[in-house]
Amino acid sequence: MNEFSAKTPSKVTHRLLPIFLLLVLGGLWSLGPSATKFGATHGVPPIGLVFWQTFIAANLLLLICLVWKIPIGFDRRHLRYYAVMGTIGVAFPNSNMVFVMRDLPAGLMSVLIVTAPLITYLIALSVRLEKFRPMRAGGVLLGLAGVAVLVLPKGSLPSPELLPLALLAIVTPALWAASNVFAETGRPAKGNNISLAMGTMYVAAATSLVMALSTGTFHDIWIDFDAPDFVIVGYGMVTVATFVLFYTIVSLAGAVYLAQVGYIVVLSGVGWGAWFFGERPSVWLWVAVALVFAGVALVNFSRDKSPKSAD
């Protein structure tokens, strides 16, 4: 009886911790569209914002590594990891989304974004990172249905000519899905979550800097430092927390479970929109909340019982 009582809290903690971290990550990550919208409406180029966001985050993470004496890997495996995650996981998909969002409806883009968990699951199955489990697959689809309930009523194409652009938009969730799987399969054996996030951010910053300079969309943050620039700095600080959480969740629960954060990002993003911009959510929001969290629960409780440990 004593042995059972001693083990039960640990098992409960291992089950609830990924859920809690996923909720926190989703809430913080969903600040991105609001920050980007605020910056865009105040004349800040999106790619220029991405550079400062990732550059500030990279330097803060480097400071943490130095203060806490966290080892930073510079071997081939670490450098490859930084390069793939920084480009495929951050710079390229975000830039592609900025490009297509100039013409596509936001509702349609939201639907396409949340196909990332389904694509992640399919990629994980194809590389045998995951075994097919009906309950887990059902959880992914249930969460996808929940977000679809929220955004589909406003997600139709305004013109058939936009179909090629809509197909191009799928590149963004596909790249995110690939980076989700690589975050688990390509992770260095002794990689630390914070140092991995730091390397990822530096590569993303370098890539976005090249894109910003080549397209003439670099933002001179030091000129007339005002409210949008404060938002950029705050966004960089939030990014530090999000990517540390990103790697921690991958360590604890795996890539497919991490992909469920897309659902939470969309839902909490609606909440941030209501808070910051006065957008009024409809009754469909509450239907979507029920479906999404039912899907997250199915994915969580159908994964392997032996939890992984984070750094």
C-alpha positions as CSV (number, residue, x, y, z in Angstrom):
1,M,0.0,0.0,0.0
2,N,2.8,2.4,0.9
3,E,4.6,1.5,-2.4
4,F,1.5,2.2,-4.4
5,S,1.0,5.5,-2.6
6,A,4.6,6.6,-3.2
7,K,4.5,5.9,-7.0
8,T,1.0,7.3,-7.8
9,P,1.9,11.0,-7.4
10,S,4.9,10.5,-9.6
11,K,2.8,8.9,-12.3
12,V,0.2,11.6,-12.1
13,T,2.9,14.3,-12.3
14,H,4.3,12.7,-15.4
15,R,0.9,12.7,-17.0
16,L,-0.1,16.2,-16.0
17,L,3.2,18.0,-16.5
18,P,3.2,17.8,-20.3
19,I,-0.4,19.1,-20.4
20,F,0.5,22.1,-18.2
21,L,3.6,22.9,-20.2
22,L,1.7,22.6,-23.4
23,L,-1.0,25.0,-22.2
24,V,1.7,27.5,-21.1
25,L,3.6,27.2,-24.4
26,G,0.4,27.6,-26.4
27,G,-0.6,30.7,-24.5
28,L,2.8,32.3,-24.9
29,W,3.3,31.3,-28.5
30,S,-0.1,32.7,-29.5
31,L,1.1,36.1,-28.5
32,G,3.0,36.1,-31.8
33,P,0.1,37.1,-34.1
34,S,-1.0,39.9,-31.8
35,A,2.6,41.2,-31.5
36,T,3.0,41.0,-35.3
37,K,-0.3,42.7,-35.9
38,F,0.6,45.5,-33.5
39,G,4.0,45.9,-35.2
40,A,2.5,45.8,-38.7
41,T,-0.1,48.4,-37.9
42,H,2.6,50.6,-36.6
43,G,4.9,50.3,-39.6
44,V,7.2,47.5,-38.5
45,P,8.0,45.1,-41.4
46,P,7.2,41.5,-40.4
47,I,10.5,40.0,-41.4
48,G,12.3,42.8,-39.6
49,L,10.3,42.0,-36.5
50,V,11.2,38.3,-36.8
51,F,14.9,39.2,-36.9
52,W,14.8,41.3,-33.7
53,Q,12.6,38.8,-32.0
54,T,15.0,35.9,-32.6
55,F,18.2,38.0,-32.2
56,I,17.0,39.3,-28.7
57,A,16.0,35.8,-27.7
58,A,19.3,34.3,-28.9
59,N,21.4,36.8,-26.8
60,L,19.2,36.3,-23.7
61,L,19.6,32.5,-24.0
62,L,23.4,32.9,-24.5
63,L,23.4,35.0,-21.3
64,I,21.6,32.2,-19.4
65,C,24.0,29.6,-20.8
66,L,27.0,31.7,-19.5
67,V,25.5,32.4,-16.1
68,W,24.4,28.9,-15.5
69,K,27.5,27.5,-17.2
70,I,25.5,25.4,-19.6
71,P,27.7,23.6,-22.2
72,I,27.2,24.8,-25.7
73,G,27.8,22.2,-28.4
74,F,29.8,23.1,-31.5
75,D,30.3,19.6,-33.0
76,R,28.8,18.7,-36.3
77,R,25.6,17.2,-34.8
78,H,24.8,20.3,-32.8
79,L,25.6,22.7,-35.7
80,R,23.3,20.6,-38.0
81,Y,20.6,20.7,-35.4
82,Y,20.8,24.5,-35.0
83,A,20.8,25.0,-38.8
84,V,17.8,22.8,-39.5
85,M,15.7,24.0,-36.6
86,G,16.6,27.7,-37.2
87,T,15.8,27.6,-40.9
88,I,13.1,25.0,-41.3
89,G,11.5,25.4,-37.9
90,V,11.5,29.2,-37.7
91,A,12.8,31.5,-40.5
92,F,11.4,29.8,-43.7
93,P,7.9,28.8,-42.5
94,N,7.3,32.2,-40.8
95,S,8.5,34.1,-43.9
96,N,6.3,32.0,-46.2
97,M,3.3,32.7,-43.9
98,V,4.0,36.4,-44.0
99,F,4.1,36.2,-47.9
100,V,0.8,34.3,-48.4
101,M,-1.1,36.2,-45.7
102,R,-1.0,39.3,-47.8
103,D,-3.8,37.9,-49.9
104,L,-5.3,34.8,-48.2
105,P,-8.0,35.1,-45.5
106,A,-6.8,34.7,-42.0
107,G,-9.4,32.0,-41.3
108,L,-8.1,29.9,-44.2
109,M,-4.5,30.2,-43.0
110,S,-5.6,29.2,-39.5
111,V,-7.1,26.0,-40.9
112,L,-3.9,25.3,-42.9
113,I,-1.6,26.0,-39.9
114,V,-3.3,23.4,-37.7
115,T,-2.7,20.7,-40.3
116,A,0.8,20.6,-38.8
117,P,-0.1,18.0,-36.1
118,L,-1.7,15.7,-38.7
119,I,1.4,16.1,-41.0
120,T,3.6,15.5,-38.0
121,Y,1.8,12.3,-37.2
122,L,2.1,11.1,-40.8
123,I,5.8,11.9,-41.0
124,A,6.4,10.2,-37.7
125,L,4.6,7.1,-38.9
126,S,6.6,7.1,-42.2
127,V,9.9,7.3,-40.4
128,R,8.7,4.8,-37.8
129,L,9.1,7.3,-35.0
130,E,5.5,6.4,-34.0
131,K,3.4,3.3,-34.0
132,F,-0.1,3.6,-35.3
133,R,-2.5,3.9,-32.3
134,P,-6.2,4.4,-33.2
135,M,-6.8,6.5,-30.0
136,R,-3.9,8.8,-30.6
137,A,-4.7,9.2,-34.3
138,G,-8.3,10.0,-33.2
139,G,-7.0,12.6,-30.8
140,V,-5.1,14.4,-33.5
141,L,-8.2,14.4,-35.8
142,L,-10.4,15.5,-32.9
143,G,-8.2,18.5,-32.2
144,L,-8.1,19.3,-35.9
145,A,-11.9,19.2,-36.0
146,G,-12.1,21.5,-33.0
147,V,-10.1,24.2,-34.7
148,A,-11.9,23.7,-38.0
149,V,-15.2,24.3,-36.2
150,L,-13.8,27.7,-35.0
151,V,-12.3,28.9,-38.3
152,L,-14.0,27.2,-41.2
153,P,-17.1,29.4,-41.4
154,K,-14.8,32.3,-42.4
155,G,-12.2,30.3,-44.3
156,S,-13.4,30.1,-47.9
157,L,-11.3,31.4,-50.8
158,P,-12.6,34.8,-52.0
159,S,-11.4,33.9,-55.5
160,P,-10.5,30.7,-57.4
161,E,-7.3,32.4,-58.6
162,L,-6.0,32.2,-55.1
163,L,-5.8,28.4,-55.1
164,P,-2.1,28.2,-56.0
165,L,-1.3,30.6,-53.2
166,A,-3.4,28.5,-50.8
167,L,-1.4,25.4,-51.9
168,L,1.8,27.4,-51.3
169,A,0.5,28.2,-47.8
170,I,0.6,24.5,-46.9
171,V,4.4,24.7,-47.0
172,T,4.3,26.5,-43.6
173,P,2.7,23.7,-41.6
174,A,4.6,21.1,-43.6
175,L,7.9,22.7,-42.5
176,W,6.7,23.0,-39.0
177,A,5.8,19.3,-39.0
178,A,9.2,18.3,-40.4
179,S,10.9,20.4,-37.7
180,N,8.7,18.8,-35.0
181,V,10.0,15.4,-36.0
182,F,13.6,16.5,-36.5
183,A,13.5,18.1,-33.0
184,E,13.2,14.5,-31.7
185,T,15.1,12.4,-34.2
186,G,18.0,14.8,-34.8
187,R,18.5,16.0,-31.2
188,P,22.1,15.6,-29.9
189,A,22.3,12.9,-27.2
190,K,23.7,15.3,-24.6
191,G,22.1,18.5,-25.9
192,N,20.7,20.9,-23.3
193,N,17.3,22.4,-24.0
194,I,18.5,26.0,-23.4
195,S,21.7,25.8,-25.5
196,L,19.7,24.1,-28.3
197,A,17.2,26.9,-28.2
198,M,20.0,29.4,-28.3
199,G,21.6,27.9,-31.4
200,T,18.2,27.7,-33.1
201,M,17.5,31.4,-32.4
202,Y,20.9,32.5,-33.7
203,V,20.4,30.6,-37.0
204,A,16.9,32.0,-37.3
205,A,18.1,35.5,-36.6
206,A,20.9,35.2,-39.2
207,T,18.5,33.8,-41.8
208,S,15.9,36.5,-41.2
209,L,18.5,39.2,-41.3
210,V,19.7,38.1,-44.7
211,M,16.0,38.0,-46.0
212,A,15.3,41.4,-44.4
213,L,18.3,43.1,-45.9
214,S,17.8,41.5,-49.3
215,T,14.1,42.6,-49.4
216,G,14.7,46.1,-47.9
217,T,12.5,45.3,-44.9
218,F,15.1,45.7,-42.1
219,H,13.7,47.6,-39.1
220,D,16.0,50.2,-37.5
221,I,14.9,49.6,-33.9
222,W,17.2,52.2,-32.5
223,I,15.6,55.1,-34.4
224,D,12.6,56.7,-32.6
225,F,12.3,53.8,-30.1
226,D,8.5,53.7,-29.3
227,A,5.7,51.4,-28.3
228,P,6.1,48.9,-31.2
229,D,9.8,48.5,-30.2
230,F,8.9,47.8,-26.6
231,V,6.6,45.1,-28.0
232,I,9.4,43.6,-30.1
233,V,11.7,43.5,-27.0
234,G,8.9,41.8,-25.0
235,Y,8.3,39.4,-27.8
236,G,11.9,38.4,-27.8
237,M,11.7,37.7,-24.1
238,V,8.6,35.6,-24.5
239,T,10.4,33.7,-27.3
240,V,13.1,32.6,-24.8
241,A,10.4,30.9,-22.7
242,T,8.6,29.4,-25.6
243,F,11.6,27.6,-27.1
244,V,12.8,26.3,-23.8
245,L,9.3,24.9,-23.3
246,F,9.4,23.6,-26.9
247,Y,12.5,21.4,-26.2
248,T,11.3,20.4,-22.8
249,I,8.0,19.1,-24.1
250,V,9.8,17.2,-26.9
251,S,12.0,15.6,-24.2
252,L,9.0,14.6,-22.0
253,A,6.3,13.6,-24.5
254,G,7.7,13.5,-28.1
255,A,7.2,15.3,-31.3
256,V,3.6,14.3,-32.1
257,Y,2.4,15.4,-28.7
258,L,4.2,18.7,-29.1
259,A,2.4,19.3,-32.3
260,Q,-0.9,19.6,-30.4
261,V,0.3,23.1,-29.3
262,G,-1.0,24.3,-32.7
263,Y,-4.6,23.9,-31.5
264,I,-4.0,25.8,-28.3
265,V,-2.1,28.5,-30.2
266,V,-5.2,29.2,-32.4
267,L,-7.7,29.1,-29.5
268,S,-5.6,31.3,-27.2
269,G,-4.7,33.5,-30.1
270,V,-8.5,34.3,-30.4
271,G,-8.5,35.1,-26.7
272,W,-5.5,37.5,-27.1
273,G,-7.3,39.1,-30.1
274,A,-10.3,39.7,-27.9
275,W,-8.2,41.1,-25.1
276,F,-5.9,43.4,-27.2
277,F,-8.1,44.3,-30.1
278,G,-11.7,43.9,-28.9
279,E,-12.5,40.9,-31.1
280,R,-15.6,39.1,-29.9
281,P,-15.4,35.3,-30.0
282,S,-18.5,33.4,-31.0
283,V,-20.2,30.4,-29.5
284,W,-18.2,28.3,-31.9
285,L,-15.2,29.1,-29.7
286,W,-16.6,27.1,-26.8
287,V,-17.4,24.1,-29.1
288,A,-13.9,24.2,-30.4
289,V,-12.4,24.4,-26.8
290,A,-14.2,21.2,-25.9
291,L,-13.1,19.3,-29.0
292,V,-9.5,20.5,-28.8
293,F,-8.9,19.6,-25.2
294,A,-10.6,16.2,-25.7
295,G,-8.1,15.6,-28.5
296,V,-5.2,16.7,-26.4
297,A,-6.3,14.4,-23.6
298,L,-6.6,11.4,-26.0
299,V,-3.1,12.1,-27.4
300,N,-1.6,12.5,-23.9
301,F,-3.1,9.4,-22.3
302,S,-2.5,7.1,-25.3
303,R,1.3,7.7,-25.4
304,D,3.9,5.4,-23.9
305,K,3.6,5.0,-20.2
306,S,7.3,5.3,-19.7
307,P,8.0,9.0,-19.6
308,K,11.1,10.6,-21.0
309,S,13.1,13.0,-18.8
310,A,14.0,16.5,-19.8
311,D,17.4,18.1,-19.3
